């Protein structure tokens, strides 16, 4: 548990029934029975969803229909997502990144990257061969934000040279239109993820920080953002349109979600049959078990008949403690989401403009990782003792800068150094997990091979 996070009031929590009399337990059962949701409440929701005159549903369906049926939409995305299709697009564009992808494939195929077994022996020595690691609780090694494709190649070169691990999951927050126009950066990144077998998330350009709330400016109007920034007015439909564009043209399936409206749009789109996946941002504020319960209730309510949901993960607020995650894991399981919805937990954060520093949750992760499944360890900054020595420590505001402005300022190398500090922090986490007999998921096709 974080030293800055107070313990929960146990008298108000699950410990209440311990040693309680039969009368108290009966009273609790009676109270709990009142929480049942009657079937007619669900019928009322279905009434709106199926009402042909429901504008909120009609407007949504009209956007989807412009791209075809769900089956046609998925077929377009599947074709666009093929590695052969991505490589062909890079070649057609004359992209300088095509040679980097071919290099990455070559390094993968010749076994240049350290295997998990080799990595464990490097950390633990010969005893690693006789140890049993908790693979069923493997923690996904996640890095954010991988803004530019060349950074992944620089990271891979370092990983090969130093026998380090590449992330199993990458998060991007770069402007999509900028990446699309940048020598095939968007395509090359998608191709690299397939070569490595890693999952990744893109962040759509349609969001409340784009000036869509005409009444808000900078810090002088900051209180207006509390609960108001996200996707105002018709922006959920714009977000839907943007997703379907990148899904059908590039096969991009996983995107960041930051607003209750676009979360619902994602649920509805998946319910229709479109294979969207999304993760919910830290900015949504899942900061206690009840917030997480509400998030998962929505996922269950709109899940498909096969039990799947487009919600493949959500970032916890930086304020949560281990008990919050443990309690949520208890009800994630009976909802059928233990292997579906990943808990994405910030281990380190950017040095500037996001949290009070120093911030490092690695020790808490080690305590949690042996008994809670499907956790992602997100590395958004370097370790604090490294960050404070940098000429340009990592800054969340750098995510929103144009590439041209960064180049004009001569700061691209500084931002690359920030990214590699995150890579180093990720490898420190992998080492800590290994030292405690715990497991991790690195880039599967690079490290998890025989």
C-alpha positions as CSV (number, residue, x, y, z in Angstrom):
1,X,0.0,0.0,0.0
2,X,1.3,3.5,-0.9
3,X,2.7,5.4,2.1
4,X,0.7,8.4,0.9
5,X,-2.6,6.5,0.7
6,X,-4.4,6.0,4.0
7,X,-5.8,2.6,4.9
8,X,-9.5,2.0,4.3
9,X,-11.9,2.3,7.3
10,X,-12.2,-1.4,8.0
11,X,-15.3,-0.9,10.2
12,X,-17.1,0.2,7.0
13,X,-15.7,-2.5,4.8
14,X,-15.8,-6.3,4.3
15,X,-14.6,-6.9,7.9
16,X,-18.0,-5.9,9.3
17,X,-19.5,-9.4,9.4
18,X,-16.5,-11.0,11.2
19,X,-17.7,-12.1,14.6
20,X,-21.1,-10.5,14.0
21,X,-24.2,-12.0,15.6
22,X,-26.8,-13.9,13.6
23,X,-29.1,-11.0,13.8
24,X,-26.6,-8.6,12.2
25,X,-25.8,-11.1,9.4
26,X,-29.6,-11.5,8.7
27,X,-30.0,-7.7,8.6
28,X,-27.2,-7.5,6.1
29,X,-28.8,-10.2,3.9
30,X,-32.1,-8.3,4.0
31,X,-30.4,-5.1,2.9
32,X,-28.4,-6.9,0.2
33,X,-31.6,-8.4,-1.3
34,X,-32.9,-4.8,-1.9
35,X,-30.1,-4.3,-4.5
36,X,-31.5,-6.7,-7.0
37,X,-32.3,-5.1,-10.4
38,X,-35.8,-6.0,-11.6
39,X,-36.2,-7.2,-15.1
40,X,-38.4,-4.3,-16.0
41,X,-35.5,-1.9,-15.5
42,X,-33.6,-3.7,-18.2
43,X,-36.6,-3.7,-20.4
44,X,-36.8,0.1,-20.2
45,X,-33.2,0.3,-21.4
46,X,-34.0,-2.1,-24.3
47,X,-37.0,0.0,-25.1
48,X,-34.7,3.0,-25.8
49,X,-32.1,1.0,-27.7
50,X,-34.8,-0.6,-30.0
51,X,-37.0,2.5,-30.5
52,X,-36.8,3.5,-34.2
53,X,-37.4,7.1,-33.2
54,X,-34.6,7.2,-30.6
55,X,-32.2,10.0,-31.9
56,X,-29.4,8.9,-29.6
57,X,-29.4,5.5,-31.2
58,X,-30.3,6.5,-34.8
59,X,-27.5,9.1,-35.0
60,X,-25.0,6.4,-33.8
61,X,-26.3,3.8,-36.4
62,X,-26.1,6.3,-39.2
63,X,-22.4,6.9,-38.7
64,X,-21.7,3.1,-38.6
65,X,-23.8,2.5,-41.7
66,X,-21.6,4.8,-43.8
67,X,-18.8,2.2,-43.5
68,X,-20.9,-0.8,-44.3
69,X,-22.3,-3.7,-42.3
70,X,-20.3,-4.9,-39.3
71,X,-19.1,-7.9,-41.3
72,X,-17.9,-5.6,-44.1
73,X,-16.2,-3.3,-41.7
74,X,-14.3,-6.1,-40.0
75,X,-13.3,-7.6,-43.3
76,X,-11.8,-4.2,-44.4
77,X,-9.9,-4.0,-41.1
78,X,-8.6,-7.5,-41.3
79,X,-7.2,-6.9,-44.8
80,X,-5.6,-3.6,-43.8
81,X,-4.1,-5.1,-40.7
82,X,-2.2,-7.9,-42.5
83,X,1.5,-7.5,-42.2
84,X,1.8,-8.0,-46.0
85,X,-0.6,-5.1,-46.5
86,X,1.2,-2.8,-44.2
87,X,4.6,-3.6,-45.8
88,X,3.1,-3.0,-49.2
89,X,1.9,0.4,-48.1
90,X,5.3,1.4,-46.8
91,X,6.8,0.3,-50.1
92,X,4.3,2.3,-52.1
93,X,5.0,5.3,-50.1
94,X,8.7,5.0,-50.4
95,X,8.8,5.1,-46.6
96,X,12.3,5.2,-45.0
97,X,10.8,3.0,-42.2
98,X,10.4,-0.1,-44.4
99,X,14.1,-1.0,-44.0
100,X,13.7,-0.7,-40.2
101,X,10.8,-3.2,-40.2
102,X,12.8,-5.6,-42.4
103,X,15.7,-5.2,-39.9
104,X,13.4,-5.9,-37.0
105,X,12.1,-9.1,-38.7
106,X,15.6,-10.2,-39.4
107,X,16.7,-9.7,-35.8
108,X,13.6,-11.5,-34.5
109,X,14.1,-14.5,-36.9
110,X,17.7,-15.0,-36.0
111,X,17.0,-14.9,-32.3
112,X,18.9,-11.7,-31.5
113,X,16.7,-10.9,-28.5
114,X,17.2,-12.5,-25.2
115,X,14.7,-15.2,-24.3
116,X,12.8,-15.2,-21.0
117,X,14.8,-18.2,-19.8
118,X,18.0,-16.5,-20.7
119,X,16.9,-13.3,-19.0
120,X,16.0,-15.2,-15.8
121,X,19.4,-16.9,-15.7
122,X,21.1,-13.5,-16.1
123,X,19.1,-12.2,-13.1
124,X,19.2,-15.2,-10.9
125,X,22.0,-17.4,-12.1
126,X,21.8,-21.2,-12.4
127,X,19.0,-21.4,-9.7
128,X,16.6,-20.0,-12.3
129,X,16.5,-23.3,-14.1
130,X,15.0,-25.1,-11.1
131,X,12.6,-22.4,-10.0
132,X,8.8,-22.4,-10.7
133,X,7.6,-18.9,-11.8
134,X,4.0,-17.8,-11.3
135,X,3.3,-17.6,-15.1
136,X,-0.5,-17.7,-14.5
137,X,-0.1,-14.2,-12.8
138,X,2.3,-12.8,-15.5
139,X,2.4,-9.0,-15.5
140,X,2.3,-7.3,-18.9
141,X,5.3,-4.9,-19.3
142,X,3.8,-1.7,-20.7
143,X,5.4,1.5,-21.9
144,X,3.9,4.9,-22.6
145,X,4.0,6.9,-24.7
146,X,5.8,5.5,-27.8
147,X,5.2,8.6,-29.8
148,X,7.5,8.0,-32.8
149,X,8.3,4.8,-34.7
150,X,12.1,5.4,-34.8
151,X,12.1,5.3,-31.0
152,X,11.0,1.6,-31.1
153,X,14.0,0.8,-33.3
154,X,16.3,2.6,-31.0
155,X,14.8,0.7,-28.1
156,X,15.2,-2.6,-29.9
157,X,18.8,-1.8,-30.7
158,X,19.5,-1.2,-27.0
159,X,17.6,-4.3,-26.0
160,X,19.7,-6.5,-28.2
161,X,23.0,-4.9,-27.1
162,X,22.2,-5.1,-23.4
163,X,20.1,-8.3,-23.5
164,X,17.0,-6.3,-22.2
165,X,13.3,-6.9,-22.7
166,X,11.0,-5.1,-25.1
167,X,7.6,-4.2,-23.8
168,X,4.6,-6.5,-24.3
169,X,2.3,-3.5,-24.7
170,X,2.8,0.0,-26.1
171,X,0.7,3.1,-25.7
172,X,0.7,6.0,-28.2
173,X,-0.7,9.5,-27.6
174,X,0.6,11.1,-30.8
175,X,-1.7,13.1,-33.1
176,X,-3.1,10.5,-35.5
177,X,-3.3,12.8,-38.6
178,X,0.3,13.9,-38.0
179,X,1.5,10.3,-37.7
180,X,-0.5,9.3,-40.8
181,X,1.3,12.0,-42.8
182,X,4.8,11.3,-41.4
183,X,6.6,9.0,-43.9
184,X,4.4,6.1,-42.9
185,X,5.0,6.3,-39.2
186,X,1.4,5.1,-38.4
187,X,1.8,2.1,-40.7
188,X,5.3,1.3,-39.6
189,X,4.3,1.3,-35.9
190,X,1.4,-1.1,-36.6
191,X,3.8,-3.4,-38.6
192,X,6.4,-3.3,-35.8
193,X,3.8,-4.4,-33.2
194,X,2.8,-7.4,-35.4
195,X,6.5,-8.4,-35.8
196,X,7.0,-8.3,-32.1
197,X,3.6,-9.8,-31.2
198,X,2.9,-6.8,-28.9
199,X,-0.4,-5.1,-28.3
200,X,-0.7,-1.4,-28.7
201,X,-3.2,1.4,-28.3
202,X,-3.6,4.6,-30.3
203,X,-5.2,7.8,-29.1
204,X,-7.7,9.4,-31.5
205,X,-7.5,13.1,-32.2
206,X,-11.2,13.7,-31.3
207,X,-11.1,14.7,-27.7
208,X,-12.1,17.6,-25.4
209,X,-8.7,19.2,-25.4
210,X,-9.0,20.0,-29.1
211,X,-10.9,23.3,-28.3
212,X,-14.3,21.7,-28.6
213,X,-15.4,23.3,-25.4
214,X,-15.4,26.9,-26.5
215,X,-15.7,28.2,-22.9
216,X,-12.5,26.8,-21.6
217,X,-8.9,28.0,-22.1
218,X,-5.8,27.3,-20.1
219,X,-5.1,27.3,-16.3
220,X,-7.3,30.4,-15.8
221,X,-10.4,28.2,-16.5
222,X,-9.1,25.0,-15.0
223,X,-12.1,24.5,-12.7
224,X,-14.3,24.3,-15.8
225,X,-12.5,21.1,-16.8
226,X,-13.6,19.2,-13.7
227,X,-16.0,16.7,-15.2
228,X,-16.4,18.8,-18.4
229,X,-13.4,17.9,-20.6
230,X,-13.7,14.8,-22.8
231,X,-16.2,14.6,-25.7
232,X,-18.8,17.5,-25.6
233,X,-21.9,17.6,-27.6
234,X,-21.6,15.7,-31.0
235,X,-18.0,14.6,-30.3
236,X,-18.8,11.0,-29.5
237,X,-20.1,10.6,-33.0
238,X,-17.0,12.3,-34.4
239,X,-14.9,9.9,-32.3
240,X,-16.9,7.0,-33.7
241,X,-16.3,8.2,-37.2
242,X,-12.6,8.7,-36.6
243,X,-12.2,5.2,-35.1
244,X,-14.0,3.6,-38.1
245,X,-11.7,5.5,-40.5
246,X,-8.5,4.2,-38.9
247,X,-10.0,0.8,-38.3
248,X,-11.0,0.2,-41.9
249,X,-8.0,1.9,-43.4
250,X,-5.2,0.7,-41.1
251,X,-6.7,-2.1,-39.1
252,X,-6.1,-0.2,-35.8
253,X,-8.3,-2.0,-33.3
254,X,-7.3,-0.7,-29.8
255,X,-7.8,3.0,-28.9
256,X,-7.8,5.0,-25.8
257,X,-11.1,6.0,-24.3
258,X,-11.5,9.0,-22.0
259,X,-15.2,9.8,-21.7
260,X,-18.4,8.0,-20.5
261,X,-20.1,8.9,-23.8
262,X,-17.4,7.3,-26.0
263,X,-17.1,4.4,-23.7
264,X,-20.8,3.7,-24.3
265,X,-20.3,4.2,-28.0
266,X,-17.6,1.6,-27.9
267,X,-19.8,-0.8,-26.1
268,X,-22.6,-0.3,-28.6
269,X,-20.3,-0.7,-31.6
270,X,-18.9,-4.0,-30.3
271,X,-22.5,-5.1,-29.5
272,X,-23.3,-4.5,-33.2
273,X,-20.5,-6.9,-34.2
274,X,-17.6,-4.5,-35.0
275,X,-14.5,-5.8,-33.3
276,X,-13.4,-2.6,-31.6
277,X,-11.3,-2.8,-28.5
278,X,-10.4,0.0,-26.1
279,X,-8.8,0.8,-22.8
280,X,-10.1,3.5,-20.5
281,X,-7.6,6.3,-19.6
282,X,-6.4,7.2,-16.2
283,X,-8.2,10.5,-16.7
284,X,-11.6,8.7,-16.3
285,X,-10.8,8.4,-12.6
286,X,-11.3,4.7,-11.7
287,X,-10.0,5.4,-8.3
288,X,-12.0,3.1,-6.0
289,X,-13.7,-0.3,-6.2
290,X,-17.1,1.3,-6.8
291,X,-15.9,3.3,-9.8
292,X,-14.4,0.1,-11.2
293,X,-17.7,-1.8,-10.4
294,X,-19.6,0.8,-12.5
295,X,-17.1,0.5,-15.3
296,X,-17.4,-3.3,-15.3
297,X,-21.2,-3.2,-15.0
298,X,-21.4,-1.3,-18.3
299,X,-19.0,-3.8,-19.9
300,X,-21.2,-6.7,-18.7
301,X,-24.4,-5.1,-19.7
302,X,-23.3,-4.7,-23.3
303,X,-21.2,-7.8,-23.6
304,X,-21.7,-10.2,-26.5
305,X,-23.3,-13.6,-26.1
306,X,-19.8,-15.1,-26.0
307,X,-19.0,-13.0,-23.0
308,X,-16.5,-10.7,-24.8
309,X,-16.4,-6.9,-24.3
310,X,-14.5,-4.2,-26.1
311,X,-13.1,-3.1,-22.7
312,X,-9.8,-4.8,-22.7
313,X,-8.3,-2.7,-19.9
314,X,-8.5,0.4,-17.8
315,X,-5.9,2.5,-16.1
316,X,-6.3,3.0,-12.4
317,X,-6.1,6.4,-11.0
318,X,-2.7,7.1,-9.5
319,X,-4.3,7.3,-6.0
320,X,-5.4,3.7,-5.7
321,X,-3.8,1.3,-3.3
322,X,-3.4,-2.5,-3.5
323,X,-6.5,-3.2,-1.6
324,X,-8.6,-1.3,-4.2
325,X,-7.2,-3.6,-6.9
326,X,-7.7,-6.7,-4.8
327,X,-11.3,-5.9,-4.1
328,X,-12.0,-5.2,-7.7
329,X,-10.4,-8.4,-8.7
330,X,-12.9,-10.3,-6.5
331,X,-15.9,-9.1,-8.6
332,X,-14.0,-9.0,-12.0
333,X,-13.8,-12.8,-11.8
334,X,-17.6,-13.6,-11.4
335,X,-18.4,-11.1,-14.1
336,X,-16.3,-13.3,-16.4
337,X,-13.7,-10.6,-17.1
338,X,-10.6,-11.9,-15.3
339,X,-8.9,-12.9,-18.5
340,X,-10.5,-10.1,-20.6
341,X,-10.2,-6.8,-18.8
342,X,-6.6,-5.9,-17.8
343,X,-5.8,-3.7,-14.8
344,X,-3.3,-1.2,-16.2
345,X,-1.4,0.3,-13.2
346,X,1.1,3.2,-13.4
347,X,4.4,2.1,-11.8
348,X,6.2,5.3,-12.7
349,X,4.9,8.6,-14.1
350,X,6.4,11.4,-16.1
351,X,8.4,13.7,-13.9
352,X,6.5,16.8,-14.7
353,X,2.8,17.9,-14.8
354,X,1.0,14.7,-13.7
355,X,1.8,13.7,-10.1
356,X,3.7,14.7,-7.0
357,X,7.1,13.2,-7.2
358,X,8.8,11.0,-6.3
359,X,6.3,8.4,-7.6
360,X,7.3,4.7,-7.8
361,X,4.8,1.9,-7.2
362,X,7.1,-1.0,-8.1
363,X,7.3,-2.5,-4.5
364,X,3.5,-2.5,-4.3
365,X,3.3,-4.2,-7.7
366,X,5.5,-7.0,-6.4
367,X,3.2,-7.5,-3.5
368,X,0.2,-7.7,-5.8
369,X,1.5,-9.6,-8.7
370,X,1.6,-13.0,-7.1
371,X,-2.2,-13.2,-6.5
372,X,-4.0,-10.9,-8.9
373,X,-4.2,-11.9,-12.5
374,X,-4.1,-9.8,-15.7
375,X,-2.2,-6.7,-14.5
376,X,-0.3,-4.4,-16.8
377,X,2.7,-2.5,-15.3
378,X,2.6,0.9,-17.1
379,X,5.9,2.8,-17.3
380,X,5.1,6.5,-18.1
381,X,8.4,7.8,-16.8
382,X,11.8,6.9,-15.7
383,X,12.7,6.0,-12.1
384,X,12.6,9.2,-10.0
385,X,16.3,9.1,-9.2
386,X,17.1,9.1,-12.9
387,X,14.5,11.7,-13.9
388,X,15.8,14.3,-11.6
389,X,19.3,14.2,-13.2
390,X,18.0,14.8,-16.7
391,X,18.5,18.1,-18.6
392,X,15.0,17.6,-19.8
393,X,13.0,15.3,-17.5
394,X,9.9,13.6,-18.9
395,X,6.9,15.9,-19.2
396,X,3.3,14.8,-19.9
397,X,2.8,18.0,-21.9
398,X,5.4,16.8,-24.5
399,X,2.7,14.4,-25.7
400,X,0.7,17.2,-27.1
401,X,3.5,19.0,-29.0
402,X,3.7,18.9,-32.8
403,X,6.7,17.1,-34.2
404,X,7.7,20.2,-36.2
405,X,7.9,22.2,-33.0
406,X,10.0,19.6,-31.2
407,X,12.4,19.5,-34.1
408,X,12.6,23.3,-34.4
409,X,13.4,23.4,-30.6
410,X,16.2,20.8,-31.2
411,X,14.6,18.5,-28.5
412,X,13.9,15.3,-30.2
413,X,17.0,13.6,-28.8
414,X,16.0,14.8,-25.3
415,X,12.6,13.2,-25.7
416,X,14.1,10.0,-27.0
417,X,16.3,9.9,-23.9
418,X,13.1,10.3,-21.8
419,X,11.6,7.3,-23.7
420,X,14.6,5.1,-23.1
421,X,14.5,6.0,-19.4
422,X,11.0,4.5,-19.4
423,X,12.4,1.4,-21.1
424,X,15.0,1.2,-18.4
425,X,12.3,1.5,-15.7
426,X,10.4,-1.2,-17.4
427,X,13.4,-3.5,-17.2
428,X,13.9,-2.7,-13.6
429,X,10.3,-3.9,-13.0
430,X,11.0,-7.1,-14.9
431,X,14.1,-7.7,-12.7
432,X,12.2,-7.1,-9.5
433,X,9.4,-9.5,-10.5
434,X,12.0,-12.1,-11.5
435,X,13.8,-11.8,-8.2
436,X,10.6,-12.6,-6.4
437,X,9.8,-15.6,-8.5
438,X,7.1,-13.7,-10.4
439,X,6.5,-13.6,-14.2
440,X,6.0,-11.1,-16.9
441,X,4.9,-10.7,-20.5
442,X,7.4,-9.0,-22.7
443,X,7.1,-8.7,-26.5
444,X,6.0,-12.3,-27.2
445,X,7.5,-13.0,-30.6
446,X,10.9,-11.6,-29.4
447,X,11.3,-13.1,-26.0
448,X,8.7,-15.8,-25.3
449,X,10.2,-18.4,-27.6
450,X,11.7,-21.8,-27.0
